[in-house]
Amino acid sequence: MPAEAILYEGPVFGAEGADALAVRCGRIAAVGASAEILRLKGPETVLVPLRGRAVVPGFFDAHTHFVRVGLEKTFYVELGRTRSLAEALERLHSAASARPGEWTVGRGWDESFWPEKRYLERSDLDRAVPRQPCYAMRVDGHMLAANTLALARCSLPDGEFVDRDLGHLREEAAWQVARTARPDPETLVEAVDAASRHAASLGVTSVADMAGAGDLIAYQSAVQRGTLRTRVFLYLPVDELPALMSLGVSRGFGSDLLSVQGVKAFADGSIGARTAAVGEPYRDGTGHGQLLIGRHELASRWRAACETGLQVAVHAIGDRAIEEVLAAAHQAGISPLDRHRIEHLELPSAAQLEDVASLGLVASMQPNFLQWSGPGGMYEERLGPERDARMDPHARVIEHSIPLAFGSDGMPMGPLYGIGLVLDPPHPSQKTPLLEAIRAYTEGAAHASFAEGELGKLFPGKWADLVVLSGDPARTPWGELEVDLTFLAGERVYLRDGAS
């Protein structure tokens, strides 16, 4: 049977000596030399000349918030590229003026890149948006600033998560207000479409989505409409575990395009919001962050998820949170065969890395977080130079033979960007060789979601989820590469302008 498509005359990642591959029925049919593979050509075979460009497996973003990525394109006031607090406020003011009476929701601000070096506050937002509720979520999603009208929607008392004077809400308090302003169902479905198109432009063909409550409905509608063009492995909030148990939903429930994989729990917050749980206090004396779940409760939920057949992913950034997660894992009695995940793993000690390895936990890490590391960066400002130098130790993870999966957390999505940072990071323990970095964003991420049998390598029988880069990484500096084409199950879902 002839091939449906053949990509030829360019290096095939992970297949030494091969410069072509053939696609049939959405899967890779053969990999080898161009002269050999072109023999599979038929009258209707689509030929894609690579002209020396490399083919890599479709990138698998091992940790993102896919619906949120889409909402940033369609609904939120985008604040991630603002150069000052004043510019962020001007964007919010303009958006509110265009939609009087409605919620104004901003997302992505990062004070560490502003000259003011301070958080947005209630008084700022009251001046910019005085007549309608408005909140602006920080880039990490663990803190927001709200105006007076939005603060009225928060029912939690003042305390470690609520500061009404400044309009700062953290963790559950922030998420409570965010749920109040949740977009309507149709907007969520449109966000899935936007996220899928954006992912394809970045070469991302699969994602592990740390989903929000209600996202599954939007995904199902997108599948029915044919607008979901990305493989989505769902990790639902751990609070939904009882419902999943009652329905008998276990890992892999769904289809090749959309499946339930497991549940996600939060052990702490973020460095940027000063809610990551750290052993030594923050450099500015603002405390040790917060533990959001204790080891005994986490162990109980972990056991329940295992009994249901669901994978567990636990967010843990600070060393104190990592210690709590490891203690819970031991209490729950997990084994390496269970292949559970620890998300972020930003500030582990050497002893903690040994424990992570012995438990068989997957290290789901975000190379793009290195944008905040180094002299003068936010991590150094929050934690000091010594702890900054220990953040995101990808090299140490590899040395301990811990399975490594790379993702973005949507800050921002983009494997080429993230890989570029780990190739030349601020500190030696963060450095990752090119081949290891690509594998972490493909094969490693697939392994983290039990998908290595179908994804992550360019090998016959696997799905033909492919990316054609604009050059060969062996000859072209990584920072000059772009995504030229993206294929999902052998079907082209992205073509860069000017590429072919």
Stockholm file with secondary structure:
# STOCKHOLM 1.0

chainA/1-500         MPAEAILYEGPVFGAEGADALAVRCGRIAAVGASAEILRLKGPETVLVPLRGRAVVPGFFDAHTHFVRVGLEKTFYVELGRTRSLAEALERLHSAASARPGEWTVGRGWDESFWPEKRYLERSDLDRAVPRQPCYAMRVDGHMLAANTLALARCSLPDGEFVDRDLGHLREEAAWQVARTARPDPETLVEAVDAASRHAASLGVTSVADMAGAGDLIAYQSAVQRGTLRTRVFLYLPVDELPALMSLGVSRGFGSDLLSVQGVKAFADGSIGARTAAVGEPYRDGTGHGQLLIGRHELASRWRAACETGLQVAVHAIGDRAIEEVLAAAHQAGISPLDRHRIEHLELPSAAQLEDVASLGLVASMQPNFLQWSGPGGMYEERLGPERDARMDPHARVIEHSIPLAFGSDGMPMGPLYGIGLVLDPPHPSQKTPLLEAIRAYTEGAAHASFAEGELGKLFPGKWADLVVLSGDPARTPWGELEVDLTFLAGERVYLRDGAS
#=GR chainA/1-500 SS CCCSEEEESSCBTTSTTCCEEEEETTEEEEEECHHHHGGGCCTTCEEEECTTCCEEECEEEEEECHHHHHHHHHTSEECTTCSSHHHHHHHHHHHHHHSTTSCEEEEEECGGGSTTCSCCCHHHHHHHSCSSCEEEEETTSSEEEECHHHHTTCCSCSSSSEETTTTEEETHHHHHHHHHTCCCHHHHHHHHHHHHHHHHHTTEEEEEEECCTTHHHHHHHHHHHTCCCSEEEEEEEGGGHHHHHHHTCCTTEECSSEEEEEEEEESCCCTTTTCSCCSSCCTTSCCSCCCSSCHHHHHHHHHHHHHHTCEEEEEECSHHHHHHHHHHHHHHTCCGGGCCEEEECCSCCHHHHHHHHHHTCEEEECGGGGGGCSTTSHHHHHHCHHHHTTSSCHHHHHHTTCCEEECCTTSSCCHHHHHHHHHSCSSGGGCCCHHHHHHHTTHHHHHHTTCTTTSSSCCTTSBCCEEEESSCTTTSCGGGCCEEEEEETTEEEEECTTCC
#=GC SS_cons         CCCSEEEESSCBTTSTTCCEEEEETTEEEEEECHHHHGGGCCTTCEEEECTTCCEEECEEEEEECHHHHHHHHHTSEECTTCSSHHHHHHHHHHHHHHSTTSCEEEEEECGGGSTTCSCCCHHHHHHHSCSSCEEEEETTSSEEEECHHHHTTCCSCSSSSEETTTTEEETHHHHHHHHHTCCCHHHHHHHHHHHHHHHHHTTEEEEEEECCTTHHHHHHHHHHHTCCCSEEEEEEEGGGHHHHHHHTCCTTEECSSEEEEEEEEESCCCTTTTCSCCSSCCTTSCCSCCCSSCHHHHHHHHHHHHHHTCEEEEEECSHHHHHHHHHHHHHHTCCGGGCCEEEECCSCCHHHHHHHHHHTCEEEECGGGGGGCSTTSHHHHHHCHHHHTTSSCHHHHHHTTCCEEECCTTSSCCHHHHHHHHHSCSSGGGCCCHHHHHHHTTHHHHHHTTCTTTSSSCCTTSBCCEEEESSCTTTSCGGGCCEEEEEETTEEEEECTTCC
//
